[in-house]
Amino acid sequence: MKRRNFLVNFLLWLLAFIFGYTVKTDRDINMLRPLNCYSKEGKVKQELVYRDIVSNVYQMKENNFEKGDYIKTLGYYTTGDGGHAEYIVKSSEEKNDDGSIISLNNGLQAHLIYNGLINVKWFGAKGDWDTTTQTGSDDTNAIQNAFNFSKIQKTSAYFPSGKYGVKSLDYNNSSAGIIGEGKASTFIVGIKSCNTLVSVKNSVYISIHDICFEGNHLAKTCLDTSFIQKDGPSIQNNYQEVRIRNYTKVGWKADSNNDCQFNHIMIEHVKKAVGLHIPANGGMIIFTNAMFLSPIKISCQNAVFNGCMIYGILVEGKDNNHIQMNGSYWYADSETKSNLYLVEDSIAYSPALNGARMENGYNNGTFIGGAGRLYNGATFISPHLFTTHGAKNQRLVSDTVRSLGPKGHVRIINGIISGDVNVNSTKNITVMKETTQVNGKYDIKSEYQVMKTSDGVSYSFMSGSEFGHHNSYGNASKYMGGTTSTVSNNEVTIIDKVPASGIIILRGAAKKAPIAVFIYSKLGDDEGLVTKLHEQRGKGGSHINLKVSSSSPIELKVSHTFLRKDVLHYTVIGS
């Protein structure tokens, strides 16, 4: 200490010598005072500005400083506690907030000199709360004063590393943000039961980042950034590296947070609670590399999830609710047992899953569930949908999910589905799968629409080995094919696919095998008619025969007189 005082005194005397200052001792503290310099006219040539360095705010209050003195503190309570700041002494009668304005014992006031962020420790916040023992300082008043000053100055509040115990904070109607030193380093901790720990409602173009809002099992909601003044604004807030934990009802409320970005957000799991409630009504909401370990309850125009981890999405409201999932990991919500749950009367506009994974580990679970409606179905491109924990009796789409308008279609393209999942269509939703594996096998019964007409009803389709056209009367025409089993001369096999009526083309696979064309018409459940229209005989005059069985249901039996064993390729054109 003696060595530091010597160095400070030496520098003060050196500055005094170079710049024409004098050194005055006040209560054993050295201060620089400029010499009085007068012009020939007797007027003061320069302003008298004094300087002093003190240990803390309380020492500053006790010293007999004068108007115009410039003071630097080394801490708020003690040297090095992070609350060091600079002040100018003025003769004023402004409201004392123990931060931006500090009343001195001699009746003058010290005004904060700052450049940049507003440090909450300038206002006396300690950040020493211990969440294990639940003891420490109540920083509510200090941080509230810092917030009030930040709003006036339109400058973000800064929280150095620490755990700041508070009861509840109001930062509403602000154009300034909240900035910490990391979501694992800076915590705002609830120390009393409250509805909302930190309220930042009706605030636009702000940034909140690198901070954790710790509800401490006392706050129903940790953070509220809702915009409720009017409907439909684009507030464009940026939330990054924010952590929400130990809330009791809703972790984060973000009503009408239109055109906002949620980057590297982590909302931890709380049983029977909602992690994020965001009933937005316009614009684009973007989530990037975020983790929502409790479900999201959302209504929106467009929400995009990029590389996120999500435990259930609950869609509410009748907005467009277009959700796009890119390369994310989507778990099911434990309460609804659904990955995507449509609240009753809600509308989801063509949800899209691109290269993402959907995992459901609940018996009787659904990947798309609820009693809401799908508008134009949903599209999954290269997804992996699978069950875990041996879950049984799951459905891709719940029977209670309805369509808005024409019957909706859920399309799965180049996907993989694993587990005990019913991937069939429901009475309300048609499920179509193109080159999609179900438990390691391609679903030959899947349907893919190739072209759809403007009436929304007629379309061409591919379904396994079939290609055809559909209209309001049903499948007007189908083109399907296959291969019979291998049979020798005069042995009989059957054709798997039998139309109600149509043309059947049969051709032997071997070289110089016979070819024949038949017309077929079903007359009843156990009666049909076959007529050979054309035949091209094979080697040795061999030919193909096609007969109708007398069994119920009827079968089409095929034989050939080729001299070697052969399979028969067939093509059916019918309806």
Stockholm file with secondary structure:
# STOCKHOLM 1.0

chainA/1-575         MKRRNFLVNFLLWLLAFIFGYTVKTDRDINMLRPLNCYSKEGKVKQELVYRDIVSNVYQMKENNFEKGDYIKTLGYYTTGDGGHAEYIVKSSEEKNDDGSIISLNNGLQAHLIYNGLINVKWFGAKGDWDTTTQTGSDDTNAIQNAFNFSKIQKTSAYFPSGKYGVKSLDYNNSSAGIIGEGKASTFIVGIKSCNTLVSVKNSVYISIHDICFEGNHLAKTCLDTSFIQKDGPSIQNNYQEVRIRNYTKVGWKADSNNDCQFNHIMIEHVKKAVGLHIPANGGMIIFTNAMFLSPIKISCQNAVFNGCMIYGILVEGKDNNHIQMNGSYWYADSETKSNLYLVEDSIAYSPALNGARMENGYNNGTFIGGAGRLYNGATFISPHLFTTHGAKNQRLVSDTVRSLGPKGHVRIINGIISGDVNVNSTKNITVMKETTQVNGKYDIKSEYQVMKTSDGVSYSFMSGSEFGHHNSYGNASKYMGGTTSTVSNNEVTIIDKVPASGIIILRGAAKKAPIAVFIYSKLGDDEGLVTKLHEQRGKGGSHINLKVSSSSPIELKVSHTFLRKDVLHYTVIGS
#=GR chainA/1-575 SS CHHHHHHHHHHHHHHHHHHTEEEEEETTEEEEEECCCBCTTSCBSSCCCEEEEESSHHHHHHSCCCTTEEEEESCSSSTTSSCCEEEEEECCCCCCCSSSEEECTTSCEEEEECCSSEEGGGGTCCCBCBTTTTBSCBCHHHHHHHHHHHHHHTCCEECCSEEEEESCEECCSCSCCEECSCTTTEEEEECSCEEEEEECTTCCSCEEEEEEEECTTTEEEEEECCCCSSSSCCCCCEEEEEEEESCSSEEEECTTCTTCEEESCEECCCTTCEEEEEECCSSEEEEESCEESSCEEEECSEEEEESCEEECEEECSSSCCEEEEESCEEECCTTTCEEEEECTTCEEECCEEESCEEEECSTTCEEEEESCEEESCEEEESCEEEECTTCCSEEEECTTCEEESSCEEEEEESCEEESSEECSCCSSEEEEEESCEETTEECTTCCEEEEECTTSSCEEEEETTEEEEEETTEEEEEEEEEECCCBCTTCCEECSCCCSEEEEEEEESSTTCCEEEEEEEEEETTEEEEEEEEEECCGGGCCEEEEECSSSSCCEEEEECCSSCBCEEEEEEEC
#=GC SS_cons         CHHHHHHHHHHHHHHHHHHTEEEEEETTEEEEEECCCBCTTSCBSSCCCEEEEESSHHHHHHSCCCTTEEEEESCSSSTTSSCCEEEEEECCCCCCCSSSEEECTTSCEEEEECCSSEEGGGGTCCCBCBTTTTBSCBCHHHHHHHHHHHHHHTCCEECCSEEEEESCEECCSCSCCEECSCTTTEEEEECSCEEEEEECTTCCSCEEEEEEEECTTTEEEEEECCCCSSSSCCCCCEEEEEEEESCSSEEEECTTCTTCEEESCEECCCTTCEEEEEECCSSEEEEESCEESSCEEEECSEEEEESCEEECEEECSSSCCEEEEESCEEECCTTTCEEEEECTTCEEECCEEESCEEEECSTTCEEEEESCEEESCEEEESCEEEECTTCCSEEEECTTCEEESSCEEEEEESCEEESSEECSCCSSEEEEEESCEETTEECTTCCEEEEECTTSSCEEEEETTEEEEEETTEEEEEEEEEECCCBCTTCCEECSCCCSEEEEEEEESSTTCCEEEEEEEEEETTEEEEEEEEEECCGGGCCEEEEECSSSSCCEEEEECCSSCBCEEEEEEEC
//
